[in-house]
Amino acid sequence: MIVVTGATGNIGANLVRNLAAAGHEVTAVSRGSKEVTWPEGVRSVVADLADPDSLAPAVAGADSLFLLITGEQLVSGPDPERVLEVAEAGGVRRVVFVSSQGVGTRAGAEGYARLAAYEEAIQRSGLDWTILRPAGFYSNTYAWAESVRAERTVAAPFGAIGLPSIDPADIAAVAAIALSEDGHAKQICTLTGPALSTPQEQAEAIGAALDAPIRFVELTRAQAFTGMSRFMPEPVVEHTLSILGEPTAAEQEISPDVQRVLGRLPTSYAEWAQRNRAVFA
């Protein structure tokens, strides 16, 4: 059995469906805040990583665990070792953890301290592990949906700076292989899209998907900080804006890892925008 935490998120929902379609026994774990219709045979369990003991019923009898922390867990919470203890006690022997590219490119940064702590605990454990370090998600641009629908406008900082963002569905596809196939243990995979894309180019891609012109408005860093702080912890916002506005050379590198694992190129932002155009229509 494979247990997927964060099952209702952009990565997790794709992962659950991928695994179920491949015939795996899957348990979808979430905090119960979203109503989701899962494929037949998927078991749904309500649990919260803030309370590791609540995870015990989900991992009982499991072989593999997909581990994802978000929100407040990025800045505080129980020791990673405790989460892993509960997983191992349930029978888990393989874990795939979603970290961040920033753990490698900005070692020691406060905004990535929790992710780094999880990475270290996982590597010290007796589990077979795979760590995924994705760049920014294409789905972060869902934040533009309301303004695109209402005003055909995208507002973002650093409009001309390109980063190799990635489709969450590609992260899920890599995770599905790492969870279910041998040969990926003790690997750290950096996951990026196939090319650098700027916010201006992404706005143009949304416009092309909608067959409608989209106006781009450049935000200041301060304006972006205020907006992002409404739904992200401030240390995470600070480091995210640093990457968006002042990326290092490593943060603009295109990684071969998606193609190496999947045998195909990563999805482009334009392809993602076409697939998700209904969100912006």
KOLTOR-659689 format. One line per field, with one value per residue (C-alpha): residue number from 0; residue in three letters; z, x, y. Coordinates in steps of 0.05 Angstrom, whole numbers. Each point is the difference from the previous one (the first is absolute). Example, Ala and Ser with C-alpha at 12.3 -4.5 7.8 and 13.67 -1.06 7.14 Angstrom:
BEGIN
seq	(0, 1)
type	(ALA, SER)
w	(156, -13)
u	(246, 27)
v	(-90, 69)
END
This chain:
BEGIN
seq	(0, 1, 2, 3, 4, 5, 6, 7, 8, 9, 10, 11, 12, 13, 14, 15, 16, 17, 18, 19, 20, 21, 22, 23, 24, 25, 26, 27, 28, 29, 30, 31, 32, 33, 34, 35, 36, 37, 38, 39, 40, 41, 42, 43, 44, 45, 46, 47, 48, 49, 50, 51, 52, 53, 54, 55, 56, 57, 58, 59, 60, 61, 62, 63, 64, 65, 66, 67, 68, 69, 70, 71, 72, 73, 74, 75, 76, 77, 78, 79, 80, 81, 82, 83, 84, 85, 86, 87, 88, 89, 90, 91, 92, 93, 94, 95, 96, 97, 98, 99, 100, 101, 102, 103, 104, 105, 106, 107, 108, 109, 110, 111, 112, 113, 114, 115, 116, 117, 118, 119, 120, 121, 122, 123, 124, 125, 126, 127, 128, 129, 130, 131, 132, 133, 134, 135, 136, 137, 138, 139, 140, 141, 142, 143, 144, 145, 146, 147, 148, 149, 150, 151, 152, 153, 154, 155, 156, 157, 158, 159, 160, 161, 162, 163, 164, 165, 166, 167, 168, 169, 170, 171, 172, 173, 174, 175, 176, 177, 178, 179, 180, 181, 182, 183, 184, 185, 186, 187, 188, 189, 190, 191, 192, 193, 194, 195, 196, 197, 198, 199, 200, 201, 202, 203, 204, 205, 206, 207, 208, 209, 210, 211, 212, 213, 214, 215, 216, 217, 218, 219, 220, 221, 222, 223, 224, 225, 226, 227, 228, 229, 230, 231, 232, 233, 234, 235, 236, 237, 238, 239, 240, 241, 242, 243, 244, 245, 246, 247, 248, 249, 250, 251, 252, 253, 254, 255, 256, 257, 258, 259, 260, 261, 262, 263, 264, 265, 266, 267, 268, 269, 270, 271, 272, 273, 274, 275, 276, 277, 278, 279, 280)
type	(MET, ILE, VAL, VAL, THR, GLY, ALA, THR, GLY, ASN, ILE, GLY, ALA, ASN, LEU, VAL, ARG, ASN, LEU, ALA, ALA, ALA, GLY, HIS, GLU, VAL, THR, ALA, VAL, SER, ARG, GLY, SER, LYS, GLU, VAL, THR, TRP, PRO, GLU, GLY, VAL, ARG, SER, VAL, VAL, ALA, ASP, LEU, ALA, ASP, PRO, ASP, SER, LEU, ALA, PRO, ALA, VAL, ALA, GLY, ALA, ASP, SER, LEU, PHE, LEU, LEU, ILE, THR, GLY, GLU, GLN, LEU, VAL, SER, GLY, PRO, ASP, PRO, GLU, ARG, VAL, LEU, GLU, VAL, ALA, GLU, ALA, GLY, GLY, VAL, ARG, ARG, VAL, VAL, PHE, VAL, SER, SER, GLN, GLY, VAL, GLY, THR, ARG, ALA, GLY, ALA, GLU, GLY, TYR, ALA, ARG, LEU, ALA, ALA, TYR, GLU, GLU, ALA, ILE, GLN, ARG, SER, GLY, LEU, ASP, TRP, THR, ILE, LEU, ARG, PRO, ALA, GLY, PHE, TYR, SER, ASN, THR, TYR, ALA, TRP, ALA, GLU, SER, VAL, ARG, ALA, GLU, ARG, THR, VAL, ALA, ALA, PRO, PHE, GLY, ALA, ILE, GLY, LEU, PRO, SER, ILE, ASP, PRO, ALA, ASP, ILE, ALA, ALA, VAL, ALA, ALA, ILE, ALA, LEU, SER, GLU, ASP, GLY, HIS, ALA, LYS, GLN, ILE, CYS, THR, LEU, THR, GLY, PRO, ALA, LEU, SER, THR, PRO, GLN, GLU, GLN, ALA, GLU, ALA, ILE, GLY, ALA, ALA, LEU, ASP, ALA, PRO, ILE, ARG, PHE, VAL, GLU, LEU, THR, ARG, ALA, GLN, ALA, PHE, THR, GLY, MET, SER, ARG, PHE, MET, PRO, GLU, PRO, VAL, VAL, GLU, HIS, THR, LEU, SER, ILE, LEU, GLY, GLU, PRO, THR, ALA, ALA, GLU, GLN, GLU, ILE, SER, PRO, ASP, VAL, GLN, ARG, VAL, LEU, GLY, ARG, LEU, PRO, THR, SER, TYR, ALA, GLU, TRP, ALA, GLN, ARG, ASN, ARG, ALA, VAL, PHE, ALA)
w	(0, -16, 45, -30, 47, -26, -44, -19, -23, -70, 5, 45, -39, -64, 36, 31, -68, -34, 51, 0, -76, 2, 46, 66, 67, 22, 64, -10, 62, 10, 55, -27, -22, -72, -29, -51, -41, -4, -49, 22, 51, 28, 76, 29, 69, 39, 35, 14, 1, 56, 42, -23, 40, -43, -59, 32, -27, -70, -2, 35, -49, -50, -40, -27, 21, -41, 49, -12, 50, -15, 34, 74, -2, -41, 60, 62, 22, 29, -9, -68, 37, 34, -66, -27, 64, -10, -73, 15, 56, -51, -46, -48, -31, -57, 3, -55, 28, -36, 21, -40, -48, 51, 51, -47, -29, 65, 53, 70, -20, 53, -49, -17, 69, 12, -68, 13, 67, -32, -53, 53, 42, -60, -21, 71, 3, -20, -55, -75, -19, -60, 8, -53, -4, -49, -25, 5, -22, -62, 44, 41, -57, 20, 44, -64, -17, 31, -33, -67, 2, 23, -35, -47, 42, 34, 55, 23, 20, -40, -66, -43, 44, -23, 44, -18, 34, -4, -10, 66, -42, -21, 73, 14, -59, 26, 71, -25, -31, 61, 45, -40, -37, 23, -19, 29, 73, 31, -57, 3, -64, -22, -39, -49, -63, -69, -6, 37, 0, 23, 31, -63, -43, 45, -7, -75, 2, 40, -52, -56, 36, 7, -68, 35, 14, 72, 29, 45, 60, 36, 76, 46, 47, 59, -34, -15, 72, 27, -47, 11, 76, 1, -14, 13, 62, -4, 1, -58, -38, 11, -29, -56, -22, 3, -48, -45, -3, 11, -23, 4, -60, 30, 7, -75, -21, -38, 35, -40, 57, -25, -68, 31, 43, -47, -67, -27, 4, 56, -17, -24, 32, -65, 1, 73, -15, -56, 45, 56, -42, 32, 66, -33, -47)
u	(0, 23, -20, -4, -1, -23, -46, -47, 56, 27, 52, -38, -65, 38, 42, -59, -33, 64, 13, -73, 0, 63, -36, 33, -36, -2, -18, -13, 15, -24, -25, -71, -8, -19, -53, 33, -27, 55, 6, -33, 42, 37, -6, -7, 26, -2, 66, 45, 76, -3, -24, 44, -40, -61, 39, 5, -66, 19, 69, -20, 20, 30, 63, 14, -14, -4, 16, -18, 0, -32, -26, 17, 39, 52, 19, -19, -27, 20, 69, 7, 28, -68, -37, 49, -6, -75, 9, 52, -43, -56, 45, 24, 68, 2, -12, -1, 5, -16, 51, 20, 55, 16, 26, 58, 10, -10, 28, -11, -56, -54, -56, 25, 22, -59, 7, 75, -15, -47, 52, 53, -47, -21, 72, 18, -58, 2, -50, 11, -9, -6, 1, -32, 23, -47, 6, -62, -67, -38, -62, 24, -28, -70, 7, -11, -65, -48, 34, 5, -74, -23, 49, 43, 59, 60, 38, 66, 70, 64, -36, 61, 37, -6, 0, -7, -67, -35, -68, -22, -26, 72, 22, -57, 22, 72, -26, -44, 61, 44, -55, -15, 64, 69, 63, -15, 22, 48, -8, -12, -35, -4, -64, -9, -39, 31, 18, 3, -66, -12, -64, -11, 7, -47, -52, 7, -8, -65, -23, 16, -38, -61, 9, -3, 52, 25, 28, 62, 10, 67, -6, 53, 34, -37, -67, 15, 22, -65, -42, 38, 2, -75, 8, 73, 45, 42, 68, -23, -25, 67, 41, -50, 5, 76, -1, -51, 38, 72, 8, 68, 30, -19, -73, -3, 30, -44, 5, 0, -33, -72, 20, 46, -55, -60, 34, -30, 9, -35, -65, 8, -37, -38, -24, -20, -39, -38, -18, -23, -31, -69, 29, 14, -60)
v	(0, 71, 57, 70, 60, 67, -40, 56, 47, 14, -56, -48, -3, -17, -51, -37, -6, -22, -54, -24, -3, -43, -50, 18, -2, 73, 37, 74, 42, 71, 45, -8, 72, -18, -45, -45, -58, -52, -58, -64, -37, 60, 3, 70, 16, 66, 15, 60, -2, 51, -60, -58, -50, 15, -29, -69, -28, 23, -34, -64, -55, 48, -12, 70, 71, 64, 56, 72, 57, 68, 62, 8, -65, 36, 43, -41, -66, -67, -29, -34, -61, -9, -1, -52, -42, -5, -18, -54, -28, -9, -40, 54, -17, 51, 75, 53, 70, 65, 52, 62, 21, 54, -50, -13, 69, 40, -46, 28, 48, 6, -10, -70, -22, -47, -33, -8, -32, -50, -16, -13, -43, -41, -12, -22, -48, -73, 12, -3, 73, 45, 76, 43, 73, 35, 71, 45, -29, 23, -5, 59, 42, -22, 62, 40, -34, 51, 60, -36, -17, 69, 47, -42, 24, -34, 36, -28, 22, -10, -7, -11, -50, -72, -62, -74, -11, -67, -32, -33, -58, -14, -1, -50, -43, -3, -15, -57, -34, 11, -28, -62, -20, -19, 38, 68, -9, 49, 50, 75, 22, 73, 9, 57, 17, -4, 74, 66, 38, 71, 26, 42, -62, -39, 55, -3, -76, 7, 51, -49, -55, 46, 32, 67, 54, 3, 64, -8, 47, -1, -1, 27, -49, 32, -8, -72, -13, 28, -43, -65, 9, -10, -74, -17, 6, 63, -35, -43, 62, 35, -57, -12, 72, -4, -58, 34, 65, -19, -73, -32, -34, -68, 23, 14, -66, -50, -67, -65, -40, 3, -26, -52, -29, 8, -10, 64, 75, 37, 35, 72, 58, 11, -72, 7, 65, -35, -58, 48, 55, -11, 26, 67, 4)
END
